[in-house]
């Protein structure tokens, strides 16, 4: 692997082999193992994209804050006493020590423990012990506040930052992913969602892009998560068992993609299934009727009947399945990533309904649930296989010459096309295979 003088990555034959005519799409396995690739990813992907920071509900009151690690940087995500949401680099303007030392809380100010310089929740420097010792009896504090991130914007309560000041507006960047976010948010009668208490923090011994693929991979579900499906069947939770899984895949622009799919085990927070018990049926039917009244029959059917797994490029996953999950992950090495995950719910959902949602989140996607340990083992296994040598390419060609289905790989190709363009310093105008995608409602067998 070599580099041109202009710092454009060069690999004979390219990082990906994208042959739409022959229906062949391959990715070099070195993209998962190379230190050089990882270094360029930080420079050309994470430093130049919109990155998910947090949800508006996590900063419910003035002074509420969250400390987040975003692309190797410690960031303060805070609602100021004036009610405005801001994000700052977590570094004292004096000598660089972090000023926010807890992951979450409510504060009137942030004080650096090293020399006690103090900053308010709007990022202003408000206190310097012994200020008179500086030249001319001190200096103006106005230009020594915390450094804000270059860009900070939100969509429907989802806050994103970018370390690139001249990046396109978030609304434009999200492209058609906004339609899926709308579908998630519109499950709330008021259009307001909240992150439920608690955060999952764990790691995998695998390259971060493997989790991008896995998060929108309908092909691996049945063989990898067989234990979960056997459990659901034994619990009487298969619902309309005569139907099989079906659905579609869709490129959403700018590397974002989604799979929509119907499943016989249902959506316990939107469609009644046997394991919920007969007592829950009237409430679920009422929720469905309210959604049809608010959004119309077609959209309500799509929201209630279909699951959605979406990737917002480069590393935000929204899983709107048996629960709604927000997940982000960052590489710490070519073969190691750190993952954070949260459960999202309508603000109106309280009591037993909220408890059911959280249970579903933990049961399937929690670090100790049915699915995540399976996925950890699978991705660890892939990484071991890459290091074993032999085959040079991964094949991501499934379904490339047909109308996309939920268990095809269009969604992964969409991500890889944007990733390769970013890494190679070029632009693209098409993320799909050139074959139209039907709506989920028209995808029934």
N, C-alpha and C positions, 0 to 999 in steps of 0.2 A: 504494500500500500504506500503510495507516494502522494506528494502535494505539488501542485503547480506553484510558480512564483507568485501568482495573484491570489494564492490561498484557496483557490477552488479545488475541492476534493476531486481527485482523479483516480478512478479504478478502471483498468481495462475491462470493457464490457459493461461498466456501470454498476451502481449500487443495486438497482433493480432491473429486471428484464421484463418490460411491459409490452407484450405483443398482442394487441387487441385483435389483429387479423387472424392469428392462429389460436387465439384463446389461451395464451400462455402468460402467466405472471409469476415471476420468481424473485426472491429477495436473498441477497448474499448473507450467509450466516455470520460473516465477519462484522456485519452491522450490529450484532448482539454481543460481540466479544472484544472489540477493539477499543483500546484506551484513546486512540486518536479520534475515532468516531465519537466517543463520549465527550471529549473536549470540544469538538465542533458542535455537538448538539447543544451544549450550554451556550455557545456563542451564537449559533444560527437558528436555533429553535426556541429554547427557553428565554433567551434574552431579547427575542424579537416578537413574541406572540403575546396575546392576552392570556393571562393565567388566573384560574379561579382562586379567590382569596377567602371568601366566606359569605354567609347569608345574613341578610339584614336583621333577621330575628335573633341572631346571636348578640346583637348590640341593642337590646331592648330599651335601655335607659341611658341617659347622658352619663358619661364616665365609664360605661361598660367597654371592655377591651378583650381582645384575643391576641395572643402571640402566635404567629404562624411562621413556618419555615418554607419559603417559596424560592425554588431554584437556588439553593445554597445560601439564601439570604434570610436573616431574621427580620421579620416585619411586625410592626404594631398596627393592628386593625382596631380602630377606636371610634366611638361616638363622643364627640366633644361636648362640653357643657352647653354649647350653643345648639346641640342637636344634630350637627353635621357629621357625616361619616368621613373619616380620613384614614390614610395609611402612610406610615413613616418607616424609614430605615431605622432599625433598632440599634442605634449607635450614637453615643454622646458626641456632641460637636466639640468637646474639649479634647479628650484623649482616646475616644473610640470605644470605651466599655459599653456594654448593653445597658439600657436604662429601664427596660421592662424585663423583669426576671421571673415572672409567673406566666403560666399559659392562659389564664383567664381571671377576670375579676372586675371590680369597679374601683376607679381611682379618681382622685381630684388632681393628682399630678404624678409624674414619673421622675424619680430622683436617682441619679447615678450614685451607686454605693461607693465609687472610687474617690471622688472629690466633692460629692454632694451638689453638683450642678442640677438644677431642678427645672422641669419643663411641664407646662400645663397640658391639658388634653387636646388643645388646639395646636400643640407642637411648639409653642413659644417658650423661649428661655426666660424664666421668671425669677431665678435665684442663683447667685454666685457667692459662696462664702469668701469674704475678704476681697470683694471686687475692687476696693480702693487700692489694692496692691498693684493693680495693672497700670500701665502708662496713663498719665493724666487723670489718675483717680478712678479708672474703670473705662469700660467701653460700652457702646450701645449694644443692647441685647437683641435688638430686632433682627440682626443678620446672623445670629448664632443659634437659631432654633433647630429642632429636629428636621432632617431632610425628608420632604415628602417624596413618595414614589413618582416617577415621571407622569404616569397616567393612571387614573382611577375612575371607573365607570360601573354602572349597574344596569341589569335588565331584570325586571320583575322581582327584585329583591336579591338576585344573585350578583355579588360584587366581584369584579375582575380588576386586576392591575396589569400594567405592562412596564417594563424597564426601558421601553423604546418610546421616546416622546412623540415621534412623528408617525406612530402606527395609525392605521385606519380606525374610525370610530367603532366602538364595540358593537353597536347595532348593525353596522355593515359587516363586521367580522363574523358575527354569529350566523348570518345568512339564514338558510332555512331551518337551522337548529332552533330558531325562535319559535317555530310552529310546535315543536315538541315540548319546549319549555312552557309554552302557553297551555298545552294539553295537561301538563303536570300541575301548573298553578291553578288552572280552571277547575280542578277537582274541589277546590275550596269555594263555598258559596260567596265568600267575600273577596276571593282572589288573593288571599293572604295565606302564606305557608310559614311553618316554623320548624326549626331544627330541634328535634327532641334531645333531651339532656343526654350527655355522654358522647365520647369519641372513641372509635376503634383506631388503635395505632399498632401496626405490626410490620413485618418485613418479609421479603422473599429473596431467596438466593437465585435471582433470575434477572434478565434484562428487562427494563421497564416497558419496552415496546411489546414484549410478550403479554403483558397484562392488558395493554390496549387491545390487542387481538382477542385475547380470551374474553374480555368483557362484552364483546359484541359477536361472539362465536356461537351460533346456533348449532353448529355441526358437532361440537364436543359434548353437548348436554346429556344425551341419553347414555353414551358409553361411560363418561367420566363420573356422572352423578347418579348412577343406577341405584345406589343405596337410598338416596333421597326419594326417588320415584317409588321404590318398593315400600318405603315408609308411608308415603302419601296414600298409596293404594290400600295398604293394610289399615290405615286410619279412616278409610271410606271417603277419601277426598278427591276422587277422580271426576266427580260431576258427570257431564255428558260423555260417558266413556266410549260411545260409539264414534266420536270424532277423534281424529288424529291432529297432531300439531300441524299448523300451516301458517304462512305469513309471507312477508316481503322484506327486502333490504332496500335501503335508499341512501344515496349520496346526498349530503345536505349543503355542500359547498365548503371551500376553505379547509378541507380535510376532515370535516365533521361527517358523521354517518350514524344510521340507526337501523335496527331491525324491529319490525312489528310482528307479533305472532300470537295466535290463539292457542291456548293449552287447555286440556281437559281438567286439569286441577284448579283452574280458575284464578280469580283475583280476590282473595278473601277480604280486601278492603273496598271492593267495588262490585263484585258479583258473588252471589251466594253459592257456596259449595257444601256438600253433605257434612264435611267434618266440622262445620260451624254450628251444626245443630239447627233444628227446626225453629227454635226461639229467635234466631238471628234473621230469619228469612223476611219478616215484615219490614224490619229496619233497612235491610239491604234493598228491598224493592222500593221503599220510599226514597232512598238516596238516588236510585236509578231514575225514578220518576222525576225527581227534582232536577237531575242533570239533563234529562230530555227537555224539560221545560225551559231551562236556562240556555242550552246549547243546540237544541234540535236533536231529532232522533238519530241521524247519521253520526254526528260527532259524539253524542253520548254513547252510542254503541261502540265506537272505536275506543273511547276513553275507558269504558267499563269492561269490555270483552277482551281487549288486546293488551298484551304486555309490550313494553318498550325498553330496549337497551340502547343507549346512545353514548357516543364518544364525541366530546367537543375538543377539537384539536388544540393542544397536543395531548393533554393528560387529565381531562375531567370526564368522569363517567357518571351518567344519570341512569340508574336502573329503576324503571317504574314497573315493578313486577308484583310479587306478593307483598312487597312493601316498597317505598320509594327511597332509594339510596343515593347519596352523593359520595363519590370516591375520587380522591386524587392520589398521585404517586410520583415520586421523584427518584432518579438514579443517584446512588452514592458510589457506585462502581459499575463497570460493565455488567457484572453478574450479581448486582445487589440493588434492591429498591426499598424505599420506605413508603408505607401506605397509610392514608388517613381516610376514615369513612364516617358518615353521619346518617341518621334516619331523618327523613323529612315528612311532615304531616300537615294537613289543613289546621289552621288555628282553632277552628270550631270543634275539632276532634279531641275529646277529653274522656276521662274515665275508662271504662272497659274497651271502648273503641280504640283509644290511643294505646292501651296496653296490648291489644291484639296486634296492632300494627308493629309495635316495638318487638313483640314476640316473633312475628314473622321475619322481621329484619335480622334478629339474632339467630333464629333457627336456620336460616338458609345462608345468609351472607356474612354472619359474624365470624370472627377468627376461629371460634370453636363450633361453628355451625356445620350443616351438612355439606355445603358447596365449597366454602373457602379452603378448608384443608385439602380437598380433592384438587382444587386449582393450584394450590401451593405445590403439592407433590408433582403435578403434571408439568408446571413451568420449571421447577427445579430439575426435573428429568430432562426437559428440552435443553436446559443450559449445560447439563452434564454431557448430553449428546453432541452439542456443538463443540465442546472441548475435546471430545473423543476423536474429532477429525473425520475424514472420509468425504462424504457428500458436501459440496460447497454451497448449495442453494436450498432454500425453503420454497416449497410450492404453495402458491396462494391463488390457484387458478379456478377453484371450484365454482361452477355456474357462470363462467365468464361469457359463454356464448348463448345463454338463454335468459329469459325474463327472470330477474332476481327473485330468489326465494330466501326465507329467513335463515336457512342453513347453508346458503352459499357464502361467498367471501368477498362480494362487492364492497361491503363496509370496510374491510381491512385494506383492500386495494385503494379505496378513497384516502385512507390515512397515509398509506405508503407513498402514494403519488405526491401528496403535499409534502411529506417528510423529505422525499428525494429532491423535490424542487427547492426546498429551503436549504438543504445541505449543499446542493450544487449551484446555488445562487441564481436560479432562474424562476420564471413565472409559468403558471399553467392556467388554462381556462376550462378544463374538463376533469371531473373527478370520478365519473362513472364509466361504464363500459360501452356507452352508446346505445344501450337497449332500455327503452322506457320502463319505469316501475309502476305497476298498478297500485291503487290504494289498497290498504289492508282489507277493507270490506269486500273488495272484488277478488281477493286472493283465495277464497274458500274453494276447497276441492269439489 
